[in-house]
Amino acid sequence: MAEMSRDLIETGLPDWQWHPARIGRQLRQAETCGVVAELDGGRAGFALMSFGRTDVQLILLAVRPTQRRAGIGRGLVEWLTASARVAGLFRVNLEVRDVNREARAFYAALGFEQTAQLPGYYCGREAAVRLSADLALA
């Protein structure tokens, strides 16, 4: 997961934020749920979500470029949001790089809407947008 985060999510950023130790700490937290998609014996993608008192935070989502547009990312998000509904939580939030048009279009197709602009969010140098979806409407 950490290597996929570094190579597919954190590309071009000066510091590796989601290194193996941090991923491990996150996964050991009771409120974190992780899911991995495997295809042909290899890891095709993964996602991490943190469950709060009133909503959930999609922390990380990555799908290998060769596996994209095959429904893997959608499947990961749908599995996690179904888990959120079971927990009685109906709002999911996430942050994504402002320049990542492909990811923003992916989330828009899943019903996410922009709720904030976050200048300098990534390592003080790159903007993010906060996206949210109301799971009660989905």
C-alpha positions in Angstrom: 0.0 0.0 0.0 2.7 2.4 0.9 4.6 1.9 -2.3 1.4 2.4 -4.3 0.7 5.6 -2.4 4.2 6.9 -3.1 4.1 6.0 -6.8 0.5 6.7 -7.7 -0.8 9.3 -5.2 2.2 11.2 -3.9 4.1 11.5 -7.2 6.1 14.7 -7.4 5.7 15.7 -3.8 9.0 16.3 -1.9 8.2 14.0 1.1 6.8 10.5 1.3 3.9 11.0 3.7 2.2 7.5 3.6 5.3 5.4 4.2 5.0 1.8 5.5 5.2 2.7 9.2 2.4 5.3 8.8 0.2 2.9 6.8 0.7 0.3 9.6 -0.2 2.8 12.3 -3.3 3.8 10.4 -4.4 0.2 9.8 -4.0 -0.6 13.5 -6.5 2.1 14.5 -10.0 0.6 15.3 -11.8 3.3 13.3 -9.8 2.5 10.1 -11.0 0.1 7.4 -8.8 -1.0 4.5 -9.7 -2.9 1.4 -7.4 -4.4 -1.3 -8.3 -5.4 -4.8 -6.3 -8.2 -6.3 -6.3 -9.3 -9.9 -4.3 -12.1 -11.5 -2.4 -12.7 -8.3 -1.2 -9.0 -7.9 -2.4 -6.0 -6.1 -4.5 -3.9 -8.5 -5.6 -1.2 -6.0 -6.4 -0.4 -2.4 -8.3 2.1 -0.3 -8.3 3.3 3.4 -11.2 4.9 5.1 -11.5 6.3 8.7 -14.8 6.2 10.5 -15.7 9.2 12.6 -18.6 9.9 14.9 -20.7 11.6 12.2 -18.9 10.9 8.9 -16.1 9.0 7.2 -12.9 10.1 5.6 -11.6 8.4 2.5 -7.9 8.6 3.3 -6.3 6.9 0.3 -7.4 5.3 -2.9 -5.1 4.0 -5.6 -5.5 1.8 -8.6 -2.6 0.8 -10.8 -2.7 2.6 -14.2 -2.9 -0.6 -16.2 -6.0 -1.6 -14.2 -7.9 1.7 -14.4 -11.3 2.0 -16.0 -12.1 -1.6 -15.1 -14.4 -0.8 -12.2 -11.8 -1.5 -9.5 -11.8 2.0 -8.0 -15.5 2.2 -8.1 -15.7 -1.2 -6.4 -13.3 -0.2 -3.6 -15.3 3.0 -2.9 -18.6 1.2 -3.1 -17.4 -1.5 -0.6 -16.2 1.2 1.8 -19.3 3.4 1.5 -21.5 0.3 2.1 -19.6 -0.3 5.3 -20.2 3.3 6.3 -23.9 3.0 5.8 -23.9 -0.2 7.9 -22.2 1.9 10.6 -24.9 4.5 10.3 -22.7 7.1 8.7 -23.9 8.9 5.6 -21.3 11.5 4.7 -18.0 10.7 3.1 -15.2 13.3 2.7 -11.9 13.2 0.9 -9.1 15.5 -0.4 -7.6 15.2 -3.8 -4.9 17.1 -5.7 -6.5 20.1 -7.4 -4.6 19.3 -10.6 -5.7 15.6 -10.7 -8.5 16.0 -13.2 -8.9 12.3 -13.8 -9.5 11.6 -10.1 -11.8 14.6 -9.7 -13.9 13.3 -12.7 -13.9 9.8 -11.1 -15.3 11.1 -7.8 -17.8 13.4 -9.6 -19.2 10.3 -11.4 -19.7 8.7 -7.9 -21.7 11.7 -6.7 -19.0 13.7 -4.9 -19.1 17.5 -4.9 -16.5 20.0 -4.1 -16.9 21.6 -0.7 -13.6 23.5 -0.2 -10.4 24.6 -1.9 -7.3 24.0 0.2 -4.2 26.0 -1.0 -0.9 24.5 -0.1 -2.5 21.3 1.3 0.2 19.0 0.0 3.6 19.7 1.6 2.8 23.4 1.5 3.2 23.5 -2.3 0.2 22.1 -4.0 -3.5 22.8 -3.6 -6.2 20.2 -2.9 -9.9 20.2 -3.1 -12.2 18.7 -0.5 -15.0 16.6 -1.9 -18.0 15.2 -0.1 -20.8 12.8 -0.9 -24.1 12.3 0.9 -24.5 8.5 1.2 -28.2 8.9 2.1 -28.9 10.2 -1.4 -26.9 7.6 -3.2 
